[in-house]
Amino acid sequence: MAGEPKRRHSKARKRTRRAAINLAVNLVDCKNCGKLTIPHTVCKNCGFYGGKSITKEKVQVTRA
């Protein structure tokens, strides 16, 4: 039989654990401008991704 927790973990404890996981993201250099960015995302500084410019006209924002 598997052990069961005696008490429920609080929301703060759960969120602190998840926040620490997100701090461990590896940063890579942008190939266009050289700034540190999160991998597999558009560079916030120059707007390039994968060697191509991602412009605001191509991104469609839907608001509910």
N, CA, C and O atoms as CSV, one atom per row, in Angstrom:
chain,resi,resn,atom,element,x,y,z
A,1,MET,N,N,0.841,-1.178,0.000
A,1,MET,CA,C,0.000,0.000,0.000
A,1,MET,C,C,0.887,1.243,0.000
A,1,MET,O,O,1.926,1.298,0.659
A,2,ALA,N,N,0.454,2.197,-0.734
A,2,ALA,CA,C,1.216,3.443,-0.820
A,2,ALA,C,C,0.890,4.342,0.366
A,2,ALA,O,O,-0.224,4.330,0.891
A,3,GLY,N,N,1.877,5.114,0.771
A,3,GLY,CA,C,1.657,6.056,1.862
A,3,GLY,C,C,0.841,7.242,1.394
A,3,GLY,O,O,0.937,7.665,0.242
A,4,GLU,N,N,0.056,7.761,2.276
A,4,GLU,CA,C,-0.778,8.922,1.964
A,4,GLU,C,C,-0.317,10.104,2.811
A,4,GLU,O,O,0.101,9.920,3.954
A,5,PRO,N,N,-0.389,11.312,2.262
A,5,PRO,CA,C,0.002,12.475,3.061
A,5,PRO,C,C,-0.962,12.702,4.220
A,5,PRO,O,O,-2.172,12.521,4.083
A,6,LYS,N,N,-0.405,13.102,5.368
A,6,LYS,CA,C,-1.250,13.324,6.536
A,6,LYS,C,C,-2.010,14.630,6.443
A,6,LYS,O,O,-3.140,14.741,6.919
A,7,ARG,N,N,-1.373,15.630,5.816
A,7,ARG,CA,C,-2.017,16.931,5.703
A,7,ARG,C,C,-1.887,17.457,4.283
A,7,ARG,O,O,-0.990,17.079,3.529
A,8,ARG,N,N,-2.798,18.328,3.953
A,8,ARG,CA,C,-2.790,18.941,2.638
A,8,ARG,C,C,-1.717,20.029,2.578
A,8,ARG,O,O,-1.539,20.783,3.534
A,9,HIS,N,N,-1.001,20.107,1.448
A,9,HIS,CA,C,-0.022,21.177,1.260
A,9,HIS,C,C,-0.764,22.468,0.955
A,9,HIS,O,O,-1.745,22.471,0.211
A,10,SER,N,N,-0.290,23.562,1.531
A,10,SER,CA,C,-0.939,24.852,1.309
A,10,SER,C,C,-0.687,25.346,-0.113
A,10,SER,O,O,0.208,24.857,-0.803
A,11,LYS,N,N,-1.488,26.321,-0.541
A,11,LYS,CA,C,-1.311,26.899,-1.874
A,11,LYS,C,C,0.039,27.582,-1.990
A,11,LYS,O,O,0.675,27.525,-3.042
A,12,ALA,N,N,0.481,28.228,-0.920
A,12,ALA,CA,C,1.768,28.936,-0.951
A,12,ALA,C,C,2.920,27.960,-1.137
A,12,ALA,O,O,3.852,28.243,-1.889
A,13,ARG,N,N,2.869,26.826,-0.470
A,13,ARG,CA,C,3.932,25.833,-0.597
A,13,ARG,C,C,3.972,25.285,-2.019
A,13,ARG,O,O,5.046,25.125,-2.598
A,14,LYS,N,N,2.808,25.000,-2.574
A,14,LYS,CA,C,2.736,24.471,-3.934
A,14,LYS,C,C,3.247,25.499,-4.935
A,14,LYS,O,O,4.016,25.156,-5.833
A,15,ARG,N,N,2.837,26.733,-4.795
A,15,ARG,CA,C,3.249,27.777,-5.739
A,15,ARG,C,C,4.723,28.110,-5.610
A,15,ARG,O,O,5.369,28.431,-6.608
A,16,THR,N,N,5.275,28.041,-4.394
A,16,THR,CA,C,6.706,28.282,-4.202
A,16,THR,C,C,7.513,27.204,-4.907
A,16,THR,O,O,8.528,27.503,-5.535
A,17,ARG,N,N,7.078,25.962,-4.811
A,17,ARG,CA,C,7.769,24.866,-5.473
A,17,ARG,C,C,7.734,25.039,-6.987
A,17,ARG,O,O,8.748,24.832,-7.654
A,18,ARG,N,N,6.594,25.411,-7.532
A,18,ARG,CA,C,6.480,25.574,-8.981
A,18,ARG,C,C,7.250,26.784,-9.476
A,18,ARG,O,O,7.779,26.763,-10.587
A,19,ALA,N,N,7.325,27.840,-8.672
A,19,ALA,CA,C,8.086,29.022,-9.065
A,19,ALA,C,C,9.572,28.709,-9.124
A,19,ALA,O,O,10.276,29.242,-9.982
A,20,ALA,N,N,10.062,27.862,-8.239
A,20,ALA,CA,C,11.474,27.502,-8.231
A,20,ALA,C,C,11.839,26.686,-9.467
A,20,ALA,O,O,12.962,26.782,-9.961
A,21,ILE,N,N,10.911,25.894,-9.964
A,21,ILE,CA,C,11.158,25.105,-11.159
A,21,ILE,C,C,11.329,26.027,-12.356
A,21,ILE,O,O,12.181,25.776,-13.208
A,22,ASN,N,N,10.533,27.090,-12.437
A,22,ASN,CA,C,10.598,28.005,-13.569
A,22,ASN,C,C,11.853,28.860,-13.553
A,22,ASN,O,O,12.225,29.410,-14.589
A,23,LEU,N,N,12.523,28.992,-12.400
A,23,LEU,CA,C,13.755,29.764,-12.342
A,23,LEU,C,C,14.917,29.016,-12.975
A,23,LEU,O,O,15.935,29.625,-13.303
A,24,ALA,N,N,14.785,27.722,-13.151
A,24,ALA,CA,C,15.878,26.912,-13.656
A,24,ALA,C,C,15.889,26.821,-15.182
A,24,ALA,O,O,16.485,25.895,-15.731
A,25,VAL,N,N,15.244,27.763,-15.879
A,25,VAL,CA,C,15.186,27.738,-17.336
A,25,VAL,C,C,16.544,28.141,-17.896
A,25,VAL,O,O,17.124,29.140,-17.469
A,26,ASN,N,N,17.049,27.371,-18.846
A,26,ASN,CA,C,18.306,27.715,-19.493
A,26,ASN,C,C,18.079,28.869,-20.452
A,26,ASN,O,O,17.091,28.887,-21.187
A,27,LEU,N,N,18.986,29.826,-20.446
A,27,LEU,CA,C,18.910,30.945,-21.363
A,27,LEU,C,C,19.927,30.747,-22.478
A,27,LEU,O,O,21.015,30.217,-22.256
A,28,VAL,N,N,19.557,31.179,-23.679
A,28,VAL,CA,C,20.445,31.061,-24.834
A,28,VAL,C,C,20.618,32.439,-25.457
A,28,VAL,O,O,19.796,33.331,-25.250
A,29,ASP,N,N,21.695,32.606,-26.224
A,29,ASP,CA,C,21.939,33.865,-26.916
A,29,ASP,C,C,21.077,33.944,-28.165
A,29,ASP,O,O,20.951,32.969,-28.905
A,30,CYS,N,N,20.484,35.110,-28.396
A,30,CYS,CA,C,19.731,35.355,-29.625
A,30,CYS,C,C,20.720,35.417,-30.782
A,30,CYS,O,O,21.754,36.078,-30.676
A,31,LYS,N,N,20.417,34.740,-31.881
A,31,LYS,CA,C,21.324,34.712,-33.018
A,31,LYS,C,C,21.353,36.051,-33.746
A,31,LYS,O,O,22.300,36.332,-34.480
A,32,ASN,N,N,20.337,36.872,-33.555
A,32,ASN,CA,C,20.282,38.158,-34.245
A,32,ASN,C,C,20.941,39.276,-33.435
A,32,ASN,O,O,21.813,39.975,-33.950
A,33,CYS,N,N,20.536,39.452,-32.174
A,33,CYS,CA,C,21.024,40.586,-31.389
A,33,CYS,C,C,21.999,40.195,-30.286
A,33,CYS,O,O,22.704,41.060,-29.766
A,34,GLY,N,N,22.061,38.914,-29.913
A,34,GLY,CA,C,23.009,38.470,-28.906
A,34,GLY,C,C,22.518,38.543,-27.474
A,34,GLY,O,O,23.253,38.156,-26.566
A,35,LYS,N,N,21.305,39.025,-27.232
A,35,LYS,CA,C,20.761,39.099,-25.876
A,35,LYS,C,C,20.335,37.704,-25.409
A,35,LYS,O,O,20.052,36.828,-26.227
A,36,LEU,N,N,20.292,37.509,-24.090
A,36,LEU,CA,C,19.839,36.234,-23.538
A,36,LEU,C,C,18.324,36.132,-23.651
A,36,LEU,O,O,17.604,37.059,-23.281
A,37,THR,N,N,17.846,35.010,-24.160
A,37,THR,CA,C,16.415,34.769,-24.309
A,37,THR,C,C,16.095,33.352,-23.866
A,37,THR,O,O,16.986,32.513,-23.732
A,38,ILE,N,N,14.828,33.098,-23.641
A,38,ILE,CA,C,14.359,31.761,-23.328
A,38,ILE,C,C,14.308,30.962,-24.631
A,38,ILE,O,O,13.826,31.481,-25.638
A,39,PRO,N,N,14.789,29.712,-24.645
A,39,PRO,CA,C,14.778,28.956,-25.890
A,39,PRO,C,C,13.367,28.716,-26.417
A,39,PRO,O,O,12.413,28.623,-25.644
A,40,HIS,N,N,13.246,28.617,-27.723
A,40,HIS,CA,C,11.993,28.315,-28.428
A,40,HIS,C,C,10.955,29.414,-28.251
A,40,HIS,O,O,9.756,29.136,-28.290
A,41,THR,N,N,11.384,30.644,-28.058
A,41,THR,CA,C,10.471,31.781,-27.975
A,41,THR,C,C,11.013,32.923,-28.822
A,41,THR,O,O,12.198,32.948,-29.153
A,42,VAL,N,N,10.155,33.858,-29.168
A,42,VAL,CA,C,10.566,35.040,-29.917
A,42,VAL,C,C,11.384,35.938,-28.996
A,42,VAL,O,O,11.034,36.116,-27.829
A,43,CYS,N,N,12.471,36.504,-29.518
A,43,CYS,CA,C,13.319,37.407,-28.740
A,43,CYS,C,C,12.530,38.674,-28.431
A,43,CYS,O,O,11.970,39.294,-29.335
A,44,LYS,N,N,12.485,39.058,-27.162
A,44,LYS,CA,C,11.730,40.245,-26.766
A,44,LYS,C,C,12.435,41.519,-27.180
A,44,LYS,O,O,11.809,42.575,-27.273
A,45,ASN,N,N,13.738,41.431,-27.431
A,45,ASN,CA,C,14.503,42.621,-27.780
A,45,ASN,C,C,14.361,42.971,-29.266
A,45,ASN,O,O,14.055,44.114,-29.607
A,46,CYS,N,N,14.583,41.982,-30.158
A,46,CYS,CA,C,14.591,42.280,-31.589
A,46,CYS,C,C,13.408,41.691,-32.352
A,46,CYS,O,O,13.137,42.121,-33.473
A,47,GLY,N,N,12.702,40.727,-31.782
A,47,GLY,CA,C,11.530,40.155,-32.451
A,47,GLY,C,C,11.863,39.073,-33.460
A,47,GLY,O,O,11.042,38.774,-34.328
A,48,PHE,N,N,13.048,38.475,-33.370
A,48,PHE,CA,C,13.430,37.418,-34.294
A,48,PHE,C,C,13.229,36.059,-33.641
A,48,PHE,O,O,13.374,35.905,-32.428
A,49,TYR,N,N,12.889,35.070,-34.480
A,49,TYR,CA,C,12.778,33.683,-34.025
A,49,TYR,C,C,13.221,32.788,-35.170
A,49,TYR,O,O,12.670,32.862,-36.268
A,50,GLY,N,N,14.197,31.954,-34.925
A,50,GLY,CA,C,14.670,31.029,-35.953
A,50,GLY,C,C,15.278,31.733,-37.143
A,50,GLY,O,O,15.198,31.224,-38.261
A,51,GLY,N,N,15.888,32.895,-36.938
A,51,GLY,CA,C,16.509,33.636,-38.029
A,51,GLY,C,C,15.536,34.441,-38.864
A,51,GLY,O,O,15.933,35.030,-39.869
A,52,LYS,N,N,14.271,34.481,-38.474
A,52,LYS,CA,C,13.261,35.225,-39.226
A,52,LYS,C,C,12.631,36.275,-38.334
A,52,LYS,O,O,12.494,36.083,-37.126
A,53,SER,N,N,12.248,37.388,-38.941
A,53,SER,CA,C,11.596,38.455,-38.205
A,53,SER,C,C,10.125,38.119,-38.010
A,53,SER,O,O,9.413,37.822,-38.969
A,54,ILE,N,N,9.686,38.167,-36.784
A,54,ILE,CA,C,8.277,37.939,-36.467
A,54,ILE,C,C,7.673,39.313,-36.210
A,54,ILE,O,O,7.977,39.950,-35.202
A,55,THR,N,N,6.825,39.765,-37.112
A,55,THR,CA,C,6.282,41.114,-36.988
A,55,THR,C,C,4.946,41.081,-36.288
A,55,THR,O,O,4.307,40.034,-36.182
A,56,LYS,N,N,4.531,42.239,-35.812
A,56,LYS,CA,C,3.266,42.331,-35.083
A,56,LYS,C,C,2.066,42.142,-36.004
A,56,LYS,O,O,0.985,41.797,-35.528
A,57,GLU,N,N,2.227,42.360,-37.316
A,57,GLU,CA,C,1.107,42.179,-38.237
A,57,GLU,C,C,0.698,40.717,-38.359
A,57,GLU,O,O,-0.471,40.420,-38.603
A,58,LYS,N,N,1.658,39.796,-38.190
A,58,LYS,CA,C,1.352,38.375,-38.328
A,58,LYS,C,C,0.676,37.805,-37.095
A,58,LYS,O,O,-0.037,36.806,-37.190
A,59,VAL,N,N,0.882,38.416,-35.947
A,59,VAL,CA,C,0.325,37.907,-34.692
A,59,VAL,C,C,-1.066,38.496,-34.509
A,59,VAL,O,O,-1.239,39.715,-34.517
A,60,GLN,N,N,-2.041,37.636,-34.346
A,60,GLN,CA,C,-3.410,38.072,-34.140
A,60,GLN,C,C,-3.790,37.842,-32.679
A,60,GLN,O,O,-3.678,36.730,-32.163
A,61,VAL,N,N,-4.233,38.896,-32.033
A,61,VAL,CA,C,-4.630,38.808,-30.636
A,61,VAL,C,C,-6.152,38.799,-30.579
A,61,VAL,O,O,-6.812,39.694,-31.107
A,62,THR,N,N,-6.694,37.776,-29.931
A,62,THR,CA,C,-8.147,37.711,-29.754
A,62,THR,C,C,-8.473,38.037,-28.314
A,62,THR,O,O,-7.875,37.490,-27.387
A,63,ARG,N,N,-9.419,38.925,-28.138
A,63,ARG,CA,C,-9.824,39.323,-26.795
A,63,ARG,C,C,-11.258,38.871,-26.550
A,63,ARG,O,O,-12.137,39.015,-27.400
A,64,ALA,N,N,-11.456,38.337,-25.394
A,64,ALA,CA,C,-12.796,37.830,-25.062
A,64,ALA,C,C,-13.562,38.820,-24.248
A,64,ALA,O,O,-14.708,38.561,-23.879
